[in-house]
Amino acid sequence: MKPIVGSIVALVTPMHEDGSVDYETLKALIDWHIAEGTDTICVVGTTGESATVNVEEHCEIIRVAVAHAAGRVPIMAGAGANSTAEAIELSKFAKRVGADCTLQVVPYYNKPSQEGMYQHFKAIAEAVDIPVMLYNVPGRTVADMQHETVIRLASVPGIFGIKEATGNIERAAWLIKHAPKGFSVFSGDDGTAVTLMLLGGHGNVSVTANIAPRRMSELCKAAMAGDVKTARDIHFGLLPLHRHLFCENSPAPAKWALSQMGRCNNVLRLPLTRLSESGQALVGGALRDCGLI
């Protein structure tokens, strides 16, 4: 596996005004991220609207991303599902088209037990020979994978790390402390990512990187190198984005921001709706504060 470390953008899925996937703009975003220093591109995760694209689109987004990146950076394929069989099928497709790894979210809605989560991820890792990053985001899944379950899974061959998106630094610190050699802890929360990386985390799966990829790349490099002053200064500069890109349900704020930067259309699929006027004022202010518009 190519090393997965540093700034990992949780890429939006651009769409045409009729709601269809805009593959040409997807390619342009990939080129921009590579030029700006993004280390890994994650497609069809939460920010990529995985919940509203259909299976054919989901697979095509992965295929196009892998083909267009052409080995320039690793592609992490969102392949999570609340059905273990579906997650395995998506992972098989990602493997077949050449994705470097998959992102596997805790099953949502059906609220599995800790043993159910363990068996779910273990089954995926054993069924498909592609590296797996776990993804714990209880604010969205309503199921919280506990520390002990993560540590159990860390010993399963093929599972190389976790996107820890609770924003709880104490939890992240315990994971980093207890993680076995070869198991990496990544932030999934932009507002606390700098602290997690300074504690020994291996990078950040980021929404903010959609808008400020170069600065997020620089932040990750500084924090992982232990350069506290540089990391702190960049983090303070990005704070308005970290906060206001979540003023409404993601990725509505990120897509609006990208539209203001001329990078993609401001189009989402229902039940997601476009950023409200009050949200636009907040995100627009953050963009100006960061010198991005």
Secondary structure, DSSP 8 states (H G I E B T S, - for coil): -----EEEEE----B-TTS-B-HHHHHHHHHHHHHHT-SEEEESSTTTTTTTS-HHHHHHHHHHHHHHHTTSS-EEEE---SSHHHHHHHHHHHHHHT-SEEEEE---SS---HHHHHHHHHHHHHHS-S-EEEEE-HHHHS----HHHHHHHHTSTTEEEEEE-S--HHHHHHHHHH--TT-EEEE--HHHHHHHHHTT--EEEESGGGT-HHHHHHHHHHHHTT-HHHHHHHHHHHHHHHHHTTSSSTTHHHHHHHHHTTSS-----TTS----HHHHHHHHHHHHHTT--
